[in-house]
Amino acid sequence: MNLGGDESAKAPERVTVGERPRPRVDLRAIFGLESGPWAWTTALQATVAMTVSFALASLIFGPQIGTLAALGSMTVLYEKKTPYAYRAAALALVGLGFVAAVTVNSLAASLSPWAAVASIGLTAGIATWVCAAWRVDKPGTMFFVLVATISTIAPGGLAEVPLHALVAALGAAVGWTVSMSGAPLRARHPEYKAVAAAYRELATLLRAVGTADLDHAQHAASVALAEAWRIVLLGQTRGYRTTAEAARLRALLRWVSDIHLAATQVCMARPTALPERAADFADQMALAVADPASAPDPDSLDDLRRGMRPRSLEARLYNLLSRAAQSARRGSDEEEDDKRTADLHDDRYPALWSSLRSSLSGDSLIRPTALRMWLTVTLAGAFGLSMGLDHYYWVALTTTAVLQGGNVVLTMNRSVQRSLGTLLGVLGGVALLTLDLPLVAVIVLAGLFQGATQLVVGRNFFYGSVLLTPMALMLSYTANPYPVAELAGSRIIDTLVGSAFGMAGSLLLWRRASATRLPQAIANVLESTRQCMMAVLDQDVEITEERRYRLRRDMRAALVSLRGVYDSAIGDVPRAASTRPLWPVVVATQRIGYLALAALSQDRSPDPAGAITLQRVDLAFHELISAMEERRTPRLGALPRLPAYPRINMELRALANSMTSAVAQDERSAQQEAERRAQRERRRAQKDVDADL
């Protein structure tokens, strides 16, 4: 089978490379809403968890201590997408993290303010490291630091630390209960939702065929697929994985994976748009994941297949969609005799300790990110304390929120959003505090502000900051009453100082971390591609289902990581100037990887590759990897001819040309910088001569 495109003698035409990502600091980035749904479920759960925990702890321990329970309830904000069986254990760890943060920071505050500053910074650094290594989704570090900061002003001394920990544990237990409340009614909803999201992203990819958004849609679909595999794998509990329902879901997951790779082949071979009916079919499949009755008619694509060669790429895509619809129509009580329903070839739970160790390696972005967070937050808090700011812990909290942007551009956006949002939020918070509201009203309003924050923060951080600030002011004022006017002024000053420190940390500490790791990320994808292609081409190598799965898993992870590193590096100004020319290299590398994945998913070509061809393919990939790591022009020579995979040949040539162009631009930039430096030296020397005269 020709996996690369048209079987005619005409040379294949390369699909146009889309426009590179362009992160900017502008009004749209600051005030515009990102695409995506409103988080109604999270907002409702956050409101209920905070209201119940705050009220219960205030009733038992008093309102000042009760604020710690309100903070502990924020466990409900974590692990919103994972299966309930895994979520139960993960949220327990998050709750323990909150309790540890309260304990350590309450203890530090009882010793001295400087100890509190050090403990808040350490909390920020450790939370950043662990959350990133264990793939804890948003809000990540933010609320660990919020819990730490409020615990430093909770009333009581050293003797009250155990009580603080107990109250935080009570709040964490309430948050755990609220988050797990959907398990009895919709036990498998997270798994269904993840697989349905993969089908929706597939529909978006099918609509992007022949457009400039193709490469971006390809990445989004791959991310959704990787997430669906992770979620379904986490849900394979011992009693569930042998059921017909689990088998059906695994089959639908494997179908969407194969369809995605078939769509990849069509994307690379077709410069024009696909019929809208194909994307609509994928959208219907998203509905059919949870409801078999919503599955589309498998025969509805017959008109699209009519007149096509049975083994053409587009016909195969429609065939896979139709077969997936047949599988979706089977109910949970109907078994499907197919290898697609077999168990997943992977460990259910990630290796937590190995994840922590690998995150500290030189190739990982987690280590510099965590170190940047630790140092910047500590220095920000120390500066606030040394300057006599009464609420120095707010400086540290703002710095944490700003640094979560990632690269320099996103950090600048978040700094502006945080500052403006806090200014507006302070006005609302002060207006409420001056009313001297009863405790019941404070509890209800804090819960409502928390829910409203979670509703909008995923779409825009500015609006989330506007709503989060009154809630934080209420909790802070309840825990440690303070003159309202002074509290408002302090909050504004602390926010501006914290934003400035966040920007400084982003600009000065490990600013080039992403850019320096980008060549290695490209090399990692090429190495995974080489392994896949050697396995496909070498007829003497047996590809078992387990090995095929692991090759595909590692390749997809490398592809997703590459785009993530590039997106981070392109916002690290001014170093981004050397990253922009690598966009065509990234695109060609990703396309080669996706085509290798597609080749791996199919039966081998009936025409075996000879030993010389295998050797030349291996040498070509090794040369590309070495050239990327050494930032030099690749010396490929004549590429081996792969008749069954013409698109891979084409993308390899495009990759070599893109690398040559990127190296040339680097050399020109270096030469221009040297000339500018020489001119500055000449002008400085001339000024010295003029001064002497």
C-alpha positions as CSV (number, residue, x, y, z in Angstrom):
1,M,0.0,0.0,0.0
2,N,1.2,3.5,-0.8
3,L,1.1,5.2,2.6
4,G,2.3,8.5,1.3
5,G,-0.2,9.7,-1.2
6,D,-1.1,9.4,-4.9
7,E,0.3,6.4,-6.6
8,S,0.7,8.2,-9.9
9,A,4.1,9.0,-11.3
10,K,3.6,12.7,-10.6
11,A,5.9,13.9,-7.8
12,P,3.9,14.6,-4.6
13,E,3.2,18.3,-3.7
14,R,4.2,19.4,-0.2
15,V,1.4,20.9,2.0
16,T,2.1,24.5,2.9
17,V,3.6,25.2,6.3
18,G,1.2,27.1,8.5
19,E,2.1,30.4,10.2
20,R,4.2,30.0,13.3
21,P,2.7,30.8,16.8
22,R,3.0,34.5,17.6
23,P,2.6,35.2,21.4
24,R,2.1,38.9,21.9
25,V,1.5,41.4,24.6
26,D,-1.6,43.3,23.4
27,L,-5.1,44.2,24.4
28,R,-6.5,41.0,22.9
29,A,-4.1,38.9,24.9
30,I,-4.9,40.7,28.1
31,F,-8.7,41.2,27.9
32,G,-9.8,38.7,25.2
33,L,-11.4,35.3,26.0
34,E,-9.6,32.1,25.1
35,S,-11.6,29.5,23.2
36,G,-13.2,26.7,25.2
37,P,-16.2,26.0,27.4
38,W,-17.1,27.8,30.7
39,A,-16.2,25.7,33.7
40,W,-19.7,25.5,35.2
41,T,-19.1,22.2,37.0
42,T,-15.9,23.3,38.6
43,A,-17.4,26.6,39.6
44,L,-20.3,24.9,41.3
45,Q,-18.1,22.4,43.1
46,A,-15.7,25.2,44.2
47,T,-18.6,27.2,45.6
48,V,-20.0,24.3,47.5
49,A,-16.7,23.1,48.9
50,M,-15.6,26.5,50.2
51,T,-18.9,27.4,51.6
52,V,-19.4,24.2,53.5
53,S,-15.8,23.9,54.8
54,F,-15.7,27.6,55.8
55,A,-19.0,27.4,57.6
56,L,-18.3,24.1,59.3
57,A,-14.8,25.1,60.6
58,S,-16.1,28.5,61.7
59,L,-18.8,26.9,63.7
60,I,-16.4,24.5,65.4
61,F,-13.2,26.4,65.7
62,G,-14.1,30.0,65.1
63,P,-13.9,32.2,61.9
64,Q,-10.2,33.1,62.1
65,I,-9.1,29.5,62.1
66,G,-12.0,28.6,59.8
67,T,-10.2,30.4,56.9
68,L,-7.7,27.5,56.8
69,A,-10.5,25.0,56.1
70,A,-11.7,27.3,53.3
71,L,-8.3,27.1,51.8
72,G,-8.0,23.4,52.3
73,S,-11.2,22.9,50.4
74,M,-9.4,24.0,47.3
75,T,-8.4,20.4,46.7
76,V,-11.6,20.3,44.7
77,L,-9.9,22.4,42.0
78,Y,-7.4,19.6,41.2
79,E,-7.6,16.4,39.1
80,K,-10.9,17.5,37.5
81,K,-10.4,15.3,34.4
82,T,-9.1,12.1,35.8
83,P,-11.1,8.9,36.6
84,Y,-12.7,8.8,40.0
85,A,-10.6,5.8,41.2
86,Y,-7.4,7.6,40.4
87,R,-8.8,10.9,41.5
88,A,-9.5,9.6,45.0
89,A,-5.8,8.8,45.6
90,A,-4.5,11.9,43.8
91,L,-6.7,14.3,45.7
92,A,-5.7,12.7,48.9
93,L,-2.1,13.5,48.0
94,V,-3.1,17.1,47.2
95,G,-4.8,17.4,50.5
96,L,-1.7,16.1,52.3
97,G,0.3,18.7,50.4
98,F,-2.1,21.4,51.6
99,V,-1.8,20.1,55.2
100,A,2.0,20.0,54.9
101,A,2.0,23.6,53.6
102,V,-0.1,24.8,56.5
103,T,2.0,22.9,59.0
104,V,5.4,24.1,57.8
105,N,4.4,27.7,57.2
106,S,2.5,28.0,60.5
107,L,5.5,26.6,62.2
108,A,7.8,29.0,60.4
109,A,5.6,32.0,61.1
110,S,5.7,31.2,64.8
111,L,9.5,31.4,64.7
112,S,10.1,34.6,62.8
113,P,8.9,36.5,59.7
114,W,12.1,35.7,57.9
115,A,11.5,32.0,58.4
116,A,8.0,32.5,57.0
117,V,9.5,34.1,53.9
118,A,11.8,31.2,53.4
119,S,9.1,28.6,53.9
120,I,6.7,30.3,51.4
121,G,9.5,30.4,48.8
122,L,10.3,26.7,49.5
123,T,6.6,25.8,49.2
124,A,6.4,27.5,45.8
125,G,9.5,25.8,44.5
126,I,8.6,22.3,45.7
127,A,5.0,22.6,44.6
128,T,6.1,23.7,41.1
129,W,8.5,20.7,40.9
130,V,6.0,18.1,42.1
131,C,3.0,19.4,40.2
132,A,5.0,19.5,36.9
133,A,6.7,16.1,37.4
134,W,3.4,14.4,38.3
135,R,1.5,16.2,35.6
136,V,-0.9,17.8,38.1
137,D,-3.2,20.0,36.0
138,K,-4.1,23.6,36.6
139,P,-4.2,25.5,39.0
140,G,-0.9,23.9,39.9
141,T,1.3,25.8,42.3
142,M,-1.0,28.8,42.8
143,F,-3.2,27.5,45.6
144,F,-0.4,25.7,47.5
145,V,1.2,29.1,47.9
146,L,-2.1,30.8,48.8
147,V,-2.6,28.2,51.5
148,A,1.0,28.8,52.7
149,T,0.6,32.6,52.8
150,I,-2.7,32.7,54.7
151,S,-1.4,30.1,57.2
152,T,1.4,32.5,58.2
153,I,-1.1,35.0,59.5
154,A,-3.4,32.5,61.2
155,P,-3.8,33.3,64.9
156,G,-1.9,31.4,67.5
157,G,1.7,30.4,68.1
158,L,3.7,27.2,68.0
159,A,1.2,25.4,70.2
160,E,-1.6,26.0,67.6
161,V,0.2,24.5,64.6
162,P,-1.4,21.0,65.1
163,L,-4.8,22.7,65.2
164,H,-4.1,24.6,62.0
165,A,-3.1,21.3,60.3
166,L,-6.3,19.7,61.6
167,V,-8.5,22.4,60.3
168,A,-6.8,22.4,56.9
169,A,-7.3,18.6,56.7
170,L,-11.0,19.1,57.5
171,G,-11.3,21.5,54.5
172,A,-9.3,19.1,52.3
173,A,-11.7,16.3,53.2
174,V,-14.7,18.5,52.3
175,G,-13.0,19.3,48.9
176,W,-12.3,15.6,48.3
177,T,-15.9,14.7,49.1
178,V,-17.3,17.3,46.7
179,S,-15.0,16.4,43.9
180,M,-15.9,12.7,44.3
181,S,-19.6,13.4,44.5
182,G,-20.2,12.5,40.8
183,A,-18.8,8.9,41.2
184,P,-22.0,7.2,42.2
185,L,-24.0,8.7,39.3
186,R,-21.5,9.0,36.5
187,A,-18.7,6.6,37.4
188,R,-17.0,6.6,34.0
189,H,-17.8,10.1,32.9
190,P,-14.1,11.3,32.8
191,E,-13.1,8.5,30.5
192,Y,-16.0,9.0,28.2
193,K,-15.4,12.8,28.1
194,A,-11.7,12.3,27.2
195,V,-12.4,10.0,24.3
196,A,-15.2,12.2,23.1
197,A,-12.8,15.2,23.2
198,A,-10.4,13.2,21.0
199,Y,-13.1,12.7,18.4
200,R,-14.0,16.4,18.5
201,E,-10.4,17.4,17.9
202,L,-10.3,14.8,15.1
203,A,-13.2,16.6,13.5
204,T,-11.3,19.9,13.8
205,L,-8.4,18.3,12.1
206,L,-10.5,17.0,9.2
207,R,-11.9,20.6,8.8
208,A,-8.3,21.9,8.7
209,V,-7.2,19.8,5.8
210,G,-6.1,22.1,3.0
211,T,-5.9,25.2,5.2
212,A,-3.1,27.1,6.9
213,D,-4.2,25.8,10.3
214,L,-3.4,22.2,9.5
215,D,-0.2,21.8,11.6
216,H,-1.8,23.5,14.6
217,A,-4.9,21.3,14.3
218,Q,-2.7,18.3,14.0
219,H,-0.9,19.1,17.3
220,A,-4.2,19.8,19.1
221,A,-5.6,16.4,17.9
222,S,-2.4,14.6,19.1
223,V,-2.6,16.3,22.5
224,A,-6.2,15.2,22.9
225,L,-5.4,11.7,21.9
226,A,-2.5,11.5,24.3
227,E,-4.7,12.8,27.1
228,A,-7.4,10.3,26.2
229,W,-5.0,7.4,26.3
230,R,-3.8,8.6,29.7
231,I,-7.3,9.0,31.2
232,V,-8.6,5.6,29.9
233,L,-5.4,3.9,31.2
234,L,-5.9,5.4,34.6
235,G,-9.5,4.1,34.7
236,Q,-8.6,0.5,34.0
237,T,-9.3,-0.8,37.5
238,R,-9.2,-4.5,38.3
239,G,-12.9,-5.1,38.4
240,Y,-13.8,-2.8,35.5
241,R,-11.2,-3.6,32.8
242,T,-12.7,-7.0,32.1
243,T,-16.2,-5.7,31.5
244,A,-17.8,-5.2,28.1
245,E,-18.1,-1.4,28.8
246,A,-14.4,-1.1,29.3
247,A,-13.7,-3.2,26.2
248,R,-16.0,-0.9,24.1
249,L,-14.3,2.2,25.3
250,R,-10.8,0.8,24.6
251,A,-12.0,-0.1,21.1
252,L,-13.3,3.4,20.5
253,L,-10.0,4.8,21.7
254,R,-8.0,2.6,19.3
255,W,-10.3,3.6,16.5
256,V,-9.8,7.3,17.0
257,S,-6.1,6.8,17.2
258,D,-6.0,4.9,13.8
259,I,-8.4,7.4,12.2
260,H,-6.1,10.2,13.3
261,L,-3.1,8.6,11.7
262,A,-5.2,7.9,8.5
263,A,-6.2,11.6,8.5
264,T,-2.5,12.5,8.9
265,Q,-1.7,10.7,5.6
266,V,-4.6,12.5,3.9
267,C,-3.5,15.8,5.3
268,M,0.0,15.4,3.8
269,A,-1.4,14.4,0.4
270,R,-4.4,16.6,-0.1
271,P,-3.9,20.4,-0.6
272,T,-7.7,21.0,-0.7
273,A,-10.4,20.7,1.9
274,L,-12.2,17.5,2.7
275,P,-16.0,17.3,2.4
276,E,-17.7,18.7,5.5
277,R,-19.6,15.5,6.0
278,A,-16.4,13.7,7.2
279,A,-15.9,16.2,10.0
280,D,-19.6,16.1,10.9
281,F,-19.3,12.3,11.1
282,A,-16.5,12.6,13.6
283,D,-18.5,15.1,15.6
284,Q,-21.3,12.5,15.8
285,M,-18.8,9.9,16.9
286,A,-18.0,12.1,19.9
287,L,-21.6,11.9,21.0
288,A,-21.7,8.2,20.4
289,V,-18.9,7.5,22.9
290,A,-21.3,7.8,25.8
291,D,-24.6,7.1,23.9
292,P,-24.5,4.3,21.3
293,A,-27.8,5.4,20.0
294,S,-26.2,8.6,18.7
295,A,-23.7,6.8,16.5
296,P,-23.9,7.9,12.9
297,D,-25.0,5.6,10.1
298,P,-21.9,3.7,8.9
299,D,-23.3,3.7,5.3
300,S,-23.6,7.5,5.2
301,L,-20.1,7.8,3.9
302,D,-20.7,5.6,0.9
303,D,-21.2,8.6,-1.4
304,L,-17.8,9.9,-0.5
305,R,-16.1,6.6,-1.2
306,R,-17.8,6.1,-4.5
307,G,-15.3,6.2,-7.4
308,M,-12.2,6.0,-5.2
309,R,-9.7,3.2,-5.4
310,P,-10.3,0.9,-2.4
311,R,-6.7,1.2,-1.2
312,S,-6.5,5.0,-1.6
313,L,-5.7,7.1,1.4
314,E,-9.0,8.9,1.5
315,A,-11.1,5.8,1.0
316,R,-9.2,4.1,3.8
317,L,-10.0,7.1,6.1
318,Y,-13.8,6.8,5.3
319,N,-13.6,3.0,5.8
320,L,-12.1,3.5,9.3
321,L,-14.7,6.1,10.2
322,S,-17.5,3.7,9.1
323,R,-16.0,0.8,11.1
324,A,-15.6,3.0,14.2
325,A,-19.3,3.9,13.9
326,Q,-20.2,0.2,13.8
327,S,-18.1,-0.3,16.9
328,A,-19.8,2.6,18.6
329,R,-23.2,1.2,17.9
330,R,-22.5,-1.8,20.1
331,G,-23.8,-1.3,23.6
332,S,-21.8,-1.9,26.7
333,D,-23.4,-5.4,27.0
334,E,-22.4,-6.4,23.5
335,E,-18.9,-7.9,23.1
336,E,-16.7,-7.1,20.1
337,D,-14.4,-9.9,19.0
338,D,-11.4,-7.8,18.0
339,K,-7.9,-7.0,19.1
340,R,-9.0,-3.4,19.6
341,T,-10.8,-4.4,22.8
342,A,-7.7,-6.0,24.3
343,D,-6.1,-4.6,27.5
344,L,-3.8,-1.6,27.1
345,H,-0.1,-2.5,27.1
346,D,1.0,-0.2,29.8
347,D,1.1,0.3,33.6
348,R,-2.0,1.9,35.0
349,Y,-0.3,4.2,37.5
350,P,2.7,6.3,36.6
351,A,6.0,5.7,38.4
352,L,5.9,8.6,40.8
353,W,9.5,8.4,42.1
354,S,11.0,7.9,38.6
355,S,9.0,10.9,37.4
356,L,10.5,13.1,40.1
357,R,14.0,11.8,39.2
358,S,13.6,12.3,35.5
359,S,12.3,15.8,36.1
360,L,15.7,16.8,37.5
361,S,17.6,15.7,34.5
362,G,19.4,18.3,32.3
363,D,17.0,17.9,29.4
364,S,13.9,18.7,31.5
365,L,12.4,22.1,31.7
366,I,10.9,21.3,35.1
367,R,14.2,21.9,37.0
368,P,14.9,25.5,35.9
369,T,11.2,26.3,36.2
370,A,11.1,25.1,39.8
371,L,14.3,26.8,40.7
372,R,13.2,30.1,39.1
373,M,9.9,29.9,41.1
374,W,11.7,29.2,44.4
375,L,14.4,31.9,44.1
376,T,12.1,34.6,42.7
377,V,9.3,34.0,45.3
378,T,11.8,33.9,48.1
379,L,13.5,37.1,47.0
380,A,10.2,38.9,46.5
381,G,9.0,38.0,50.0
382,A,12.4,39.0,51.5
383,F,12.2,42.4,49.6
384,G,8.7,43.0,50.9
385,L,9.7,42.2,54.5
386,S,12.9,44.3,54.3
387,M,10.9,47.3,53.0
388,G,8.5,47.1,55.9
389,L,5.5,45.9,53.9
390,D,3.0,44.6,56.4
391,H,1.6,42.0,54.0
392,Y,4.9,40.8,52.4
393,Y,3.3,37.4,51.8
394,W,1.0,39.0,49.2
395,V,4.2,40.0,47.3
396,A,5.2,36.3,47.2
397,L,1.7,35.2,46.2
398,T,1.5,37.7,43.3
399,T,5.0,36.6,42.1
400,T,3.9,33.0,42.0
401,A,0.8,33.8,40.0
402,V,2.8,35.9,37.5
403,L,5.5,33.3,37.0
404,Q,3.0,30.6,36.2
405,G,2.7,32.2,32.8
406,G,5.8,30.2,31.6
407,N,7.8,32.2,29.1
408,V,8.6,35.9,29.1
409,V,5.7,37.0,26.9
410,L,3.1,35.1,28.8
411,T,4.6,36.3,32.1
412,M,4.3,39.9,30.9
413,N,0.6,39.3,30.0
414,R,-0.1,37.7,33.4
415,S,1.7,40.6,35.1
416,V,-0.5,43.2,33.5
417,Q,-3.6,41.0,34.0
418,R,-2.8,40.4,37.7
419,S,-2.0,44.1,38.4
420,L,-5.1,45.5,36.6
421,G,-7.4,42.7,37.9
422,T,-6.2,43.2,41.5
423,L,-6.8,47.0,41.3
424,L,-10.4,46.4,40.3
425,G,-10.8,43.5,42.7
426,V,-9.6,45.6,45.6
427,L,-12.3,48.2,44.9
428,G,-15.0,45.5,45.2
429,G,-13.4,43.8,48.2
430,V,-13.0,47.1,50.1
431,A,-16.6,48.0,49.3
432,L,-17.8,44.8,50.8
433,L,-15.5,44.9,53.9
434,T,-16.6,48.4,54.8
435,L,-20.2,47.1,55.1
436,D,-19.1,45.1,58.1
437,L,-21.0,42.0,56.9
438,P,-22.0,39.3,59.3
439,L,-20.0,36.1,59.2
440,V,-22.7,34.2,57.3
441,A,-22.6,36.7,54.5
442,V,-18.8,36.6,54.4
443,I,-18.9,32.8,54.1
444,V,-21.5,32.9,51.3
445,L,-19.7,35.7,49.3
446,A,-16.3,34.0,49.6
447,G,-17.8,30.8,48.2
448,L,-19.5,32.7,45.4
449,F,-16.4,34.6,44.5
450,Q,-14.4,31.4,44.5
451,G,-16.9,29.8,42.1
452,A,-17.0,32.8,39.8
453,T,-13.2,32.8,39.7
454,Q,-13.1,29.2,38.6
455,L,-15.8,29.9,36.0
456,V,-13.8,32.5,34.1
457,V,-10.1,32.0,35.0
458,G,-9.6,29.3,32.4
459,R,-10.7,31.8,29.7
460,N,-8.9,34.9,30.9
461,F,-6.6,35.4,33.9
462,F,-7.6,39.1,34.2
463,Y,-11.2,38.4,35.0
464,G,-10.2,35.7,37.3
465,S,-8.0,38.1,39.2
466,V,-10.8,40.6,39.5
467,L,-13.0,38.0,41.2
468,L,-10.3,36.2,43.2
469,T,-9.1,39.4,44.9
470,P,-12.3,40.1,47.0
471,M,-12.3,36.4,48.1
472,A,-8.6,36.6,49.2
473,L,-9.2,39.9,51.0
474,M,-12.2,38.5,52.9
475,L,-10.2,35.4,54.0
476,S,-7.2,37.5,55.0
477,Y,-9.3,40.1,56.9
478,T,-11.2,37.3,58.7
479,A,-8.0,35.5,59.6
480,N,-6.2,38.7,60.7
481,P,-8.5,41.8,61.0
482,Y,-6.8,44.9,59.8
483,P,-7.9,48.5,59.0
484,V,-9.7,48.3,55.6
485,A,-8.1,51.3,54.0
486,E,-4.6,50.2,54.9
487,L,-5.4,46.7,53.8
488,A,-6.5,47.9,50.4
489,G,-3.5,50.1,49.9
490,S,-1.2,47.4,51.0
491,R,-2.8,44.9,48.6
492,I,-2.2,47.2,45.6
493,I,1.4,48.0,46.5
494,D,2.2,44.3,47.2
495,T,0.6,43.3,43.9
496,L,2.7,45.8,41.9
497,V,5.9,44.8,43.7
498,G,5.1,41.1,43.2
499,S,4.3,41.6,39.5
500,A,7.6,43.4,39.0
501,F,9.5,40.6,40.7
502,G,7.7,38.0,38.6
503,M,8.8,39.9,35.5
504,A,12.3,40.2,36.7
505,G,12.5,36.5,37.5
506,S,11.2,35.6,34.1
507,L,13.7,37.9,32.3
508,L,16.8,37.2,34.4
509,L,16.6,33.5,35.6
510,W,16.9,30.7,33.1
511,R,15.4,32.8,30.4
512,R,16.9,30.6,27.7
513,A,15.9,27.3,29.2
514,S,13.4,26.5,26.5
515,A,15.4,27.8,23.6
516,T,18.5,25.8,24.6
517,R,16.5,22.6,24.9
518,L,14.7,23.0,21.6
519,P,17.4,21.4,19.4
520,Q,17.5,18.4,21.8
521,A,13.7,18.1,21.6
522,I,13.9,18.0,17.8
523,A,16.6,15.4,18.0
524,N,14.5,13.3,20.4
525,V,11.6,13.2,17.9
526,L,14.0,12.3,15.1
527,E,15.5,9.4,17.2
528,S,12.0,8.1,17.9
529,T,11.2,8.4,14.2
530,R,14.3,6.5,13.3
531,Q,13.3,3.6,15.6
532,C,9.8,3.5,14.2
533,M,11.0,3.5,10.6
534,M,13.7,0.9,11.2
535,A,11.0,-1.4,12.8
536,V,8.7,-0.8,9.8
537,L,11.3,-1.4,7.1
538,D,13.3,-4.3,8.6
539,Q,11.3,-7.4,7.7
540,D,13.4,-9.5,10.1
541,V,12.1,-7.6,13.1
542,E,8.8,-8.8,14.6
543,I,6.6,-6.0,15.8
544,T,4.4,-7.3,18.5
545,E,1.3,-5.4,19.6
546,E,3.0,-4.4,22.8
547,R,6.1,-3.1,21.1
548,R,3.9,-1.3,18.5
549,Y,2.0,0.4,21.3
550,R,5.1,1.5,23.1
551,L,6.7,2.9,20.0
552,R,3.6,4.8,19.2
553,R,3.3,6.0,22.8
554,D,6.9,7.3,23.0
555,M,6.7,8.9,19.6
556,R,3.5,10.8,20.4
557,A,4.9,11.9,23.7
558,A,8.0,13.2,21.9
559,L,5.9,15.0,19.3
560,V,3.7,16.7,21.9
561,S,6.8,17.7,24.0
562,L,8.5,19.2,21.0
563,R,5.7,21.6,20.2
564,G,5.4,22.5,23.9
565,V,9.1,23.3,24.1
566,Y,8.8,25.4,20.9
567,D,5.8,27.3,22.1
568,S,7.6,28.1,25.3
569,A,10.9,29.1,23.5
570,I,9.1,31.4,21.0
571,G,8.0,33.6,23.9
572,D,11.4,33.9,25.6
573,V,12.4,37.3,24.2
574,P,14.9,38.4,23.1
575,R,16.2,34.8,22.6
576,A,13.1,34.1,20.5
577,A,14.9,35.8,17.6
578,S,17.1,32.7,17.2
579,T,14.1,30.4,17.7
580,R,11.8,31.7,15.0
581,P,13.8,30.3,12.1
582,L,13.4,26.8,13.6
583,W,9.6,26.8,12.9
584,P,9.9,25.1,9.5
585,V,12.3,22.6,11.1
586,V,9.8,21.9,13.9
587,V,7.0,21.4,11.3
588,A,9.0,19.1,9.1
589,T,10.1,17.1,12.1
590,Q,6.6,16.7,13.4
591,R,5.3,15.7,9.9
592,I,8.0,13.0,9.6
593,G,7.0,11.8,13.1
594,Y,3.3,11.6,12.3
595,L,4.0,9.8,9.0
596,A,6.2,7.3,10.8
597,L,3.4,6.7,13.3
598,A,1.0,6.1,10.3
599,A,3.5,3.7,8.8
600,L,3.8,1.9,12.1
601,S,0.0,1.5,12.3
602,Q,-0.3,-0.3,9.0
603,D,0.7,-3.6,7.6
604,R,4.2,-3.7,6.1
605,S,4.8,-3.0,2.5
606,P,4.9,-6.1,0.4
607,D,8.2,-4.9,-1.1
608,P,10.9,-5.4,1.5
609,A,13.6,-2.9,2.0
610,G,17.1,-4.1,1.3
611,A,20.0,-4.0,3.7
612,I,21.6,-1.1,1.9
613,T,18.4,0.9,2.1
614,L,18.1,0.2,5.8
615,Q,21.6,1.3,6.4
616,R,21.1,4.5,4.4
617,V,17.9,5.4,6.2
618,D,19.6,4.8,9.5
619,L,22.6,7.0,8.5
620,A,20.3,9.7,7.2
621,F,18.5,10.0,10.5
622,H,21.8,9.9,12.5
623,E,23.2,12.7,10.3
624,L,20.0,14.9,10.9
625,I,20.2,14.3,14.6
626,S,23.9,15.2,14.8
627,A,23.4,18.3,12.6
628,M,20.6,19.4,14.9
629,E,22.6,18.9,18.1
630,E,25.6,20.7,16.6
631,R,23.6,23.4,14.9
632,R,25.3,22.8,11.5
633,T,24.2,22.2,8.0
634,P,23.3,18.5,7.5
635,R,25.3,16.5,4.9
636,L,22.8,14.0,3.7
637,G,23.7,13.4,0.1
638,A,21.2,11.3,-1.9
639,L,18.3,10.0,0.3
640,P,17.3,6.4,0.0
641,R,14.2,5.9,-2.1
642,L,11.2,4.7,-0.2
643,P,8.5,4.0,-2.8
644,A,5.9,3.0,-0.2
645,Y,6.5,6.2,1.8
646,P,7.1,9.1,-0.7
647,R,5.9,11.7,1.8
648,I,8.5,10.7,4.3
649,N,11.2,11.2,1.6
650,M,9.8,14.6,0.8
651,E,9.6,15.7,4.4
652,L,13.2,14.5,5.0
653,R,14.4,16.7,2.2
654,A,12.3,19.6,3.5
655,L,13.8,19.1,7.0
656,A,17.3,19.2,5.6
657,N,16.6,22.4,3.7
658,S,15.0,24.0,6.7
659,M,17.9,23.2,8.9
660,T,20.3,24.6,6.3
661,S,18.3,27.8,6.2
662,A,18.1,28.1,10.0
663,V,21.9,27.6,10.3
664,A,22.4,30.3,7.6
665,Q,20.2,32.7,9.5
666,D,22.0,32.0,12.7
667,E,25.3,32.7,11.0
668,R,24.0,36.0,9.5
669,S,22.6,37.0,12.9
670,A,25.9,36.2,14.6
671,Q,27.8,38.2,11.9
672,Q,25.5,41.2,12.3
673,E,25.8,41.1,16.0
674,A,29.6,41.0,15.7
675,E,29.5,44.0,13.3
676,R,27.3,45.9,15.8
677,R,29.6,45.1,18.6
678,A,32.6,46.3,16.6
679,Q,30.8,49.5,15.7
680,R,30.1,50.2,19.4
681,E,33.7,49.5,20.3
682,R,34.9,51.9,17.5
683,R,32.5,54.6,18.7
684,R,33.7,54.1,22.3
685,A,37.3,54.3,21.2
686,Q,36.6,57.5,19.3
687,K,34.9,59.1,22.3
688,D,38.0,58.3,24.4
689,V,40.2,59.9,21.8
690,D,38.0,63.0,21.6
691,A,38.1,63.2,25.4
692,D,41.8,63.1,25.5
693,L,42.1,65.8,22.9
